[in-house]
Amino acid sequence: MIWLFLVSLCGSSLASSSNSGSHLVPMTLITGAASTGAVCLDGSPPAYNLHKGSGSGAKNWLLDFEGGGWCNDVSTCRERANSYRGSTKHMTKSKVFSGILGDDPSLNPDFYNWNQVKLRYCDGASFGGDGEYQNGNTTLYFRGQRIWDAIISDLLPKGLGSANKVLLSGCSAGGLATFLHCDDLAKRLPGTTTVKCFSDAGFFLDVKDVSGNYTMRSFVKDLVSLQGVTQNLDKNCTGSRISPFECFFPQYALRYIKTPYFVLNAAYDVFQFHHIFVPPSADSHGFWSRCKQNPAHCTTDQISILQGFRNEMLQALSPLGDSRNGGMFINSCFAHCQSELQETWSGPDSPRLNNKTIAEMVGNWYFEREVAKELDCPYPCDSTCHNVIS
Protein backbone atom coordinates (compact mmCIF):
# COMPACT_ATOMS: atom_id res chain seq x y z
CA MET A 1 0.00 0.00 0.00
CA ILE A 2 0.96 3.65 -0.33
CA TRP A 3 2.41 5.78 2.46
CA LEU A 4 4.69 3.26 4.13
CA PHE A 5 6.40 6.37 5.43
CA LEU A 6 6.49 10.08 4.81
CA VAL A 7 9.73 11.19 3.23
CA SER A 8 11.13 14.23 5.04
CA LEU A 9 10.24 16.63 2.28
CA CYS A 10 11.56 19.61 4.18
CA GLY A 11 15.21 18.70 4.50
CA SER A 12 16.04 17.97 0.88
CA SER A 13 14.36 21.00 -0.59
CA LEU A 14 16.39 23.82 0.84
CA ALA A 15 19.48 24.71 -1.11
CA SER A 16 21.36 25.82 1.99
CA SER A 17 20.51 24.85 5.55
CA SER A 18 22.05 26.76 8.41
CA ASN A 19 22.99 24.83 11.54
CA SER A 20 22.53 27.92 13.71
CA GLY A 21 20.45 27.12 16.77
CA SER A 22 20.63 23.34 16.24
CA HIS A 23 22.10 20.87 18.71
CA LEU A 24 22.63 17.10 18.87
CA VAL A 25 20.72 15.19 21.57
CA PRO A 26 21.35 11.53 22.55
CA MET A 27 18.62 8.90 22.62
CA THR A 28 17.25 7.27 25.79
CA LEU A 29 15.89 3.72 25.54
CA ILE A 30 13.09 2.73 27.93
CA THR A 31 14.37 -0.79 28.50
CA GLY A 32 11.75 -1.67 31.12
CA ALA A 33 8.82 -0.77 28.86
CA ALA A 34 8.55 -4.30 27.45
CA SER A 35 7.01 -5.46 30.74
CA THR A 36 3.91 -3.42 29.86
CA GLY A 37 3.98 -4.49 26.21
CA ALA A 38 5.20 -1.06 25.10
CA VAL A 39 7.43 -2.02 22.18
CA CYS A 40 8.08 -0.94 18.60
CA LEU A 41 6.76 -2.85 15.60
CA ASP A 42 9.67 -5.30 15.80
CA GLY A 43 9.58 -5.71 19.59
CA SER A 44 12.47 -3.35 20.34
CA PRO A 45 12.13 -0.89 23.26
CA PRO A 46 10.67 2.59 22.70
CA ALA A 47 12.83 5.69 23.02
CA TYR A 48 13.01 9.44 23.28
CA ASN A 49 15.66 12.15 23.10
CA LEU A 50 15.76 14.53 26.07
CA HIS A 51 17.60 17.83 26.34
CA LYS A 52 17.28 19.20 29.88
CA GLY A 53 16.02 22.72 30.37
CA SER A 54 17.84 25.48 32.21
CA GLY A 55 17.31 28.86 33.83
CA SER A 56 13.78 30.22 33.35
CA GLY A 57 12.89 27.12 31.28
CA ALA A 58 13.94 24.50 33.84
CA LYS A 59 10.33 23.82 34.88
CA ASN A 60 8.83 23.98 31.37
CA TRP A 61 8.55 21.08 28.92
CA LEU A 62 8.21 20.79 25.14
CA LEU A 63 7.23 17.29 24.00
CA ASP A 64 7.54 16.80 20.25
CA PHE A 65 6.19 13.76 18.42
CA GLU A 66 8.44 12.51 15.63
CA GLY A 67 6.64 12.12 12.30
CA GLY A 68 7.03 9.57 9.55
CA GLY A 69 3.77 8.41 7.98
CA TRP A 70 1.88 5.19 8.70
CA CYS A 71 1.49 1.57 7.64
CA ASN A 72 -1.94 0.04 7.09
CA ASP A 73 -1.31 -3.55 6.03
CA VAL A 74 0.93 -6.42 7.12
CA SER A 75 3.29 -6.10 4.18
CA THR A 76 4.14 -2.43 4.68
CA CYS A 77 4.24 -2.77 8.48
CA ARG A 78 6.64 -5.70 8.17
CA GLU A 79 8.85 -3.64 5.89
CA ARG A 80 8.63 -0.73 8.31
CA ALA A 81 9.58 -2.96 11.25
CA ASN A 82 12.92 -3.58 9.56
CA SER A 83 13.71 0.12 9.29
CA TYR A 84 14.28 3.11 11.56
CA ARG A 85 10.54 3.84 11.29
CA GLY A 86 9.63 0.66 13.14
CA SER A 87 12.61 -0.25 15.28
CA THR A 88 14.94 1.57 17.65
CA LYS A 89 17.61 -0.92 16.59
CA HIS A 90 17.84 0.93 13.27
CA MET A 91 17.50 4.49 14.59
CA THR A 92 20.39 6.91 14.87
CA LYS A 93 21.43 7.21 18.49
CA SER A 94 21.32 11.01 18.42
CA LYS A 95 18.86 13.50 16.97
CA VAL A 96 19.44 17.03 15.68
CA PHE A 97 17.15 19.50 17.44
CA SER A 98 16.40 22.70 15.53
CA GLY A 99 13.54 25.09 14.81
CA ILE A 100 11.04 24.82 17.67
CA LEU A 101 13.61 22.60 19.43
CA GLY A 102 16.51 24.96 18.76
CA ASP A 103 18.67 26.28 21.60
CA ASP A 104 19.48 29.78 20.30
CA PRO A 105 17.46 32.43 22.19
CA SER A 106 17.66 34.84 19.24
CA LEU A 107 16.04 32.27 16.93
CA ASN A 108 13.74 30.45 19.36
CA PRO A 109 13.17 32.96 22.16
CA ASP A 110 10.14 31.32 23.79
CA PHE A 111 11.24 27.68 24.00
CA TYR A 112 15.05 27.62 23.63
CA ASN A 113 15.79 26.72 27.28
CA TRP A 114 12.82 24.43 27.99
CA ASN A 115 13.18 20.72 28.64
CA GLN A 116 12.92 19.43 25.06
CA VAL A 117 11.85 15.90 24.21
CA LYS A 118 11.57 14.16 20.85
CA LEU A 119 9.22 11.16 21.14
CA ARG A 120 10.67 8.63 18.69
CA TYR A 121 8.14 7.12 16.31
CA CYS A 122 8.21 3.35 15.75
CA ASP A 123 4.62 2.09 15.68
CA GLY A 124 3.16 3.35 12.38
CA ALA A 125 -0.17 4.64 13.74
CA SER A 126 0.67 8.05 15.26
CA PHE A 127 1.14 6.49 18.72
CA GLY A 128 -2.49 5.36 18.57
CA GLY A 129 -2.74 1.58 18.24
CA ASP A 130 -2.92 -1.35 20.63
CA GLY A 131 -2.84 -4.72 18.93
CA GLU A 132 -0.65 -7.49 17.61
CA TYR A 133 -0.26 -9.60 14.47
CA GLN A 134 1.12 -13.13 14.47
CA ASN A 135 1.48 -15.51 11.56
CA GLY A 136 4.16 -18.18 11.54
CA ASN A 137 7.50 -16.54 12.23
CA THR A 138 6.12 -13.05 11.78
CA THR A 139 5.07 -10.97 14.78
CA LEU A 140 4.21 -7.29 14.56
CA TYR A 141 3.48 -5.24 17.66
CA PHE A 142 0.99 -2.40 17.20
CA ARG A 143 1.61 -0.72 20.54
CA GLY A 144 1.64 3.01 19.86
CA GLN A 145 -0.70 3.84 22.76
CA ARG A 146 1.43 1.85 25.18
CA ILE A 147 4.57 3.56 23.87
CA TRP A 148 2.96 6.92 24.59
CA ASP A 149 2.05 5.72 28.10
CA ALA A 150 5.58 4.41 28.71
CA ILE A 151 7.32 7.59 27.61
CA ILE A 152 5.10 9.85 29.71
CA SER A 153 5.47 7.51 32.72
CA ASP A 154 9.25 7.63 32.33
CA LEU A 155 9.33 11.43 32.10
CA LEU A 156 6.97 12.23 34.98
CA PRO A 157 9.55 11.55 37.74
CA LYS A 158 12.22 13.35 35.70
CA GLY A 159 10.41 16.65 36.13
CA LEU A 160 7.43 16.50 33.80
CA GLY A 161 5.16 15.68 36.73
CA SER A 162 5.94 19.02 38.38
CA ALA A 163 6.11 21.17 35.26
CA ASN A 164 4.85 24.73 35.20
CA LYS A 165 4.22 24.88 31.46
CA VAL A 166 3.96 22.12 28.83
CA LEU A 167 3.58 22.24 25.05
CA LEU A 168 2.80 19.04 23.13
CA SER A 169 3.83 19.37 19.49
CA GLY A 170 4.55 17.29 16.42
CA CYS A 171 5.01 17.38 12.66
CA SER A 172 3.14 15.39 10.00
CA ALA A 173 2.12 12.00 11.46
CA GLY A 174 3.50 13.41 14.71
CA GLY A 175 1.26 16.44 14.27
CA LEU A 176 -1.72 14.12 13.93
CA ALA A 177 -0.59 12.36 17.14
CA THR A 178 -1.09 15.61 19.06
CA PHE A 179 -4.80 15.49 18.24
CA LEU A 180 -4.98 11.94 19.62
CA HIS A 181 -3.14 12.65 22.89
CA CYS A 182 -3.64 16.31 23.73
CA ASP A 183 -6.38 16.00 26.35
CA ASP A 184 -4.87 12.80 27.73
CA LEU A 185 -1.62 14.62 28.55
CA ALA A 186 -3.51 17.40 30.31
CA LYS A 187 -5.30 14.82 32.48
CA ARG A 188 -1.99 13.24 33.56
CA LEU A 189 -0.53 16.49 34.86
CA PRO A 190 -1.44 18.64 37.90
CA GLY A 191 -4.19 21.19 37.47
CA THR A 192 -1.61 23.90 38.13
CA THR A 193 0.31 22.99 34.96
CA THR A 194 -0.46 25.01 31.83
CA VAL A 195 -0.86 22.48 29.00
CA LYS A 196 -1.34 23.43 25.35
CA CYS A 197 -0.98 21.55 22.05
CA PHE A 198 0.45 22.42 18.65
CA SER A 199 0.15 20.53 15.35
CA ASP A 200 2.44 21.23 12.39
CA ALA A 201 1.31 19.76 9.04
CA GLY A 202 -0.83 17.22 10.87
CA PHE A 203 -4.25 18.42 9.77
CA PHE A 204 -4.81 15.61 7.26
CA LEU A 205 -8.13 16.01 5.48
CA ASP A 206 -10.87 13.51 4.76
CA VAL A 207 -11.58 14.71 1.22
CA LYS A 208 -12.25 13.28 -2.21
CA ASP A 209 -9.27 13.16 -4.53
CA VAL A 210 -9.44 14.66 -8.02
CA SER A 211 -10.96 11.44 -9.39
CA GLY A 212 -13.78 11.53 -6.85
CA ASN A 213 -12.50 8.75 -4.58
CA TYR A 214 -11.84 8.95 -0.83
CA THR A 215 -8.32 7.54 -1.11
CA MET A 216 -7.19 8.71 2.33
CA ARG A 217 -10.38 7.54 4.01
CA SER A 218 -9.88 4.03 2.70
CA PHE A 219 -6.26 4.06 3.87
CA VAL A 220 -7.17 5.28 7.37
CA LYS A 221 -9.97 2.72 7.73
CA ASP A 222 -7.49 -0.12 7.10
CA LEU A 223 -4.90 1.48 9.38
CA VAL A 224 -7.29 1.89 12.31
CA SER A 225 -8.61 -1.66 11.91
CA LEU A 226 -5.21 -3.35 11.60
CA GLN A 227 -3.53 -1.55 14.49
CA GLY A 228 -6.44 -1.51 16.95
CA VAL A 229 -6.73 2.25 17.13
CA THR A 230 -10.51 2.62 17.57
CA GLN A 231 -10.46 1.88 21.31
CA ASN A 232 -8.04 4.77 21.85
CA LEU A 233 -9.92 7.42 19.89
CA ASP A 234 -11.95 10.11 21.64
CA LYS A 235 -15.18 8.48 22.84
CA ASN A 236 -17.26 11.61 22.32
CA CYS A 237 -16.04 11.76 18.74
CA THR A 238 -16.54 8.08 17.92
CA GLY A 239 -20.01 8.23 19.45
CA SER A 240 -20.94 11.02 17.05
CA ARG A 241 -19.75 9.32 13.84
CA ILE A 242 -21.38 6.52 11.86
CA SER A 243 -17.86 5.21 11.20
CA PRO A 244 -15.71 5.57 14.38
CA PHE A 245 -12.43 5.28 12.44
CA GLU A 246 -13.09 8.75 11.02
CA CYS A 247 -12.07 10.22 14.39
CA PHE A 248 -8.47 9.50 13.40
CA PHE A 249 -8.92 12.52 11.12
CA PRO A 250 -8.14 15.78 12.96
CA GLN A 251 -11.10 17.61 11.42
CA TYR A 252 -13.51 15.34 13.33
CA ALA A 253 -11.45 15.06 16.54
CA LEU A 254 -10.66 18.77 16.91
CA ARG A 255 -14.08 19.94 18.10
CA TYR A 256 -13.92 17.56 21.08
CA ILE A 257 -10.47 18.64 22.32
CA LYS A 258 -10.75 20.78 25.44
CA THR A 259 -7.08 21.76 25.77
CA PRO A 260 -5.95 24.98 24.00
CA TYR A 261 -4.81 24.17 20.47
CA PHE A 262 -2.75 25.77 17.69
CA VAL A 263 -2.69 24.51 14.09
CA LEU A 264 0.15 25.33 11.71
CA ASN A 265 -0.47 24.14 8.16
CA ALA A 266 0.18 25.13 4.59
CA ALA A 267 -3.17 25.53 2.83
CA TYR A 268 -1.55 23.67 -0.07
CA ASP A 269 0.20 21.09 2.09
CA VAL A 270 2.54 19.47 -0.39
CA PHE A 271 2.18 15.95 0.98
CA GLN A 272 -1.60 16.10 0.95
CA PHE A 273 -1.53 17.66 -2.51
CA HIS A 274 0.69 14.91 -3.91
CA HIS A 275 -0.69 11.86 -2.09
CA ILE A 276 -4.21 12.60 -0.83
CA PHE A 277 -5.74 15.18 -3.15
CA VAL A 278 -3.91 14.08 -6.32
CA PRO A 279 -2.55 10.61 -5.51
CA PRO A 280 -0.86 8.64 -8.31
CA SER A 281 -3.92 6.38 -8.51
CA ALA A 282 -6.02 9.41 -9.50
CA ASP A 283 -3.57 10.68 -12.14
CA SER A 284 -2.47 7.64 -14.11
CA HIS A 285 -1.75 9.75 -17.22
CA GLY A 286 0.43 12.25 -15.35
CA PHE A 287 -1.73 15.27 -16.12
CA TRP A 288 -0.69 16.79 -12.76
CA SER A 289 3.02 15.95 -12.97
CA ARG A 290 4.29 19.39 -13.99
CA CYS A 291 2.00 21.11 -11.50
CA LYS A 292 3.33 18.89 -8.70
CA GLN A 293 6.92 19.66 -9.65
CA ASN A 294 6.37 23.41 -9.61
CA PRO A 295 3.13 25.28 -8.78
CA ALA A 296 4.09 27.89 -11.39
CA HIS A 297 3.48 25.20 -14.04
CA CYS A 298 -0.11 24.55 -12.93
CA THR A 299 -2.83 25.39 -15.41
CA THR A 300 -5.61 27.82 -14.58
CA ASP A 301 -7.99 24.90 -14.09
CA GLN A 302 -5.54 23.14 -11.77
CA ILE A 303 -5.10 26.26 -9.66
CA SER A 304 -8.86 26.54 -9.41
CA ILE A 305 -9.07 22.92 -8.22
CA LEU A 306 -6.33 23.56 -5.65
CA GLN A 307 -8.25 26.57 -4.37
CA GLY A 308 -11.13 24.20 -3.75
CA PHE A 309 -8.83 22.02 -1.63
CA ARG A 310 -7.77 25.12 0.33
CA ASN A 311 -11.41 26.02 0.91
CA GLU A 312 -12.12 22.55 2.30
CA MET A 313 -9.23 22.92 4.73
CA LEU A 314 -10.44 26.31 5.92
CA GLN A 315 -13.95 24.95 6.38
CA ALA A 316 -12.62 22.02 8.42
CA LEU A 317 -10.68 24.47 10.61
CA SER A 318 -13.73 26.61 11.39
CA PRO A 319 -14.16 25.20 14.95
CA LEU A 320 -10.66 26.43 15.76
CA GLY A 321 -11.40 29.83 14.26
CA ASP A 322 -14.38 30.14 16.58
CA SER A 323 -12.39 28.98 19.62
CA ARG A 324 -11.44 31.63 22.16
CA ASN A 325 -8.15 29.94 23.16
CA GLY A 326 -7.23 28.45 19.77
CA GLY A 327 -4.56 29.67 17.37
CA MET A 328 -3.63 29.12 13.75
CA PHE A 329 -1.10 30.00 11.09
CA ILE A 330 -2.39 28.86 7.68
CA ASN A 331 -0.17 30.14 4.91
CA SER A 332 -0.26 29.68 1.15
CA CYS A 333 3.14 28.07 0.73
CA PHE A 334 3.57 24.67 -0.91
CA ALA A 335 5.21 23.16 2.15
CA HIS A 336 5.07 20.32 4.64
CA CYS A 337 6.40 20.72 8.20
CA GLN A 338 7.52 24.28 8.92
CA SER A 339 8.40 24.17 12.64
CA GLU A 340 11.37 21.80 12.57
CA LEU A 341 13.66 23.75 10.26
CA GLN A 342 15.19 27.01 11.41
CA GLU A 343 14.67 28.50 7.95
CA THR A 344 10.90 28.20 8.20
CA TRP A 345 10.46 28.51 11.97
CA SER A 346 12.30 31.79 12.42
CA GLY A 347 14.83 33.39 10.08
CA PRO A 348 15.39 36.20 7.59
CA ASP A 349 13.49 34.36 4.83
CA SER A 350 10.90 32.63 7.02
CA PRO A 351 7.24 32.66 5.96
CA ARG A 352 5.31 35.52 7.51
CA LEU A 353 1.71 36.54 7.99
CA ASN A 354 1.08 40.14 9.03
CA ASN A 355 4.87 40.41 9.25
CA LYS A 356 5.05 37.74 11.98
CA THR A 357 7.08 34.53 11.76
CA ILE A 358 5.69 31.16 12.77
CA ALA A 359 7.84 31.28 15.92
CA GLU A 360 6.38 34.64 16.90
CA MET A 361 2.81 33.50 16.30
CA VAL A 362 3.14 30.28 18.28
CA GLY A 363 4.84 32.12 21.14
CA ASN A 364 2.22 34.88 21.16
CA TRP A 365 -0.52 32.26 21.31
CA TYR A 366 1.08 30.13 24.02
CA PHE A 367 1.87 33.07 26.31
CA GLU A 368 -1.41 34.82 25.44
CA ARG A 369 0.33 38.01 24.34
CA GLU A 370 -2.24 38.54 21.61
CA VAL A 371 -4.83 36.76 19.48
CA ALA A 372 -2.87 34.48 17.17
CA LYS A 373 -5.06 33.51 14.23
CA GLU A 374 -3.78 34.22 10.75
CA LEU A 375 -5.18 32.96 7.43
CA ASP A 376 -3.22 33.72 4.29
CA CYS A 377 -4.71 34.99 1.04
CA PRO A 378 -4.92 32.39 -1.78
CA TYR A 379 -1.90 31.36 -3.85
CA PRO A 380 0.04 33.06 -5.40
CA CYS A 381 -0.32 36.19 -3.28
CA ASP A 382 2.22 35.36 -0.54
CA SER A 383 5.70 36.72 -1.31
CA THR A 384 7.28 35.20 1.81
CA CYS A 385 7.17 31.57 0.61
CA HIS A 386 10.90 31.51 -0.15
CA ASN A 387 11.38 28.01 1.21
CA VAL A 388 9.03 26.34 -1.24
CA ILE A 389 9.06 22.57 -0.80
CA SER A 390 8.46 21.01 -4.18
Secondary structure, DSSP 8 states (H G I E B T S, - for coil): ---SS---HHHHH-S----TT-EEEEEEE-GGGGGGT---TTS---EEEEE---GGGTTEEEEEE-------SHHHHHHHHTSTTT-GGGS-SEEEE-GGG---TTTSTTTTTSEEEEE---SSSTT---EEEEETTEEEEE-HHHHHHHHHHHHGGGTGGG-SEEEEEEETHHHHHHHHHHHHHHHHS-TTSEEEEEEES--------TTS--HHHHHHHHHHHHHT-GGGS-HHHHTT-SSGGGGGSHHHHGGG--S-EEEEEETT-HHHIIIIIS-GGG-TT-TTHHHHH-GGG--HHHHHHHHHHHHHHHHHTHHHHH-SS-EEEEE--S-S--SSSHHHHSSTT--EETTEEHHHHHHHHHTTSS--EEE--STT--TT--S---
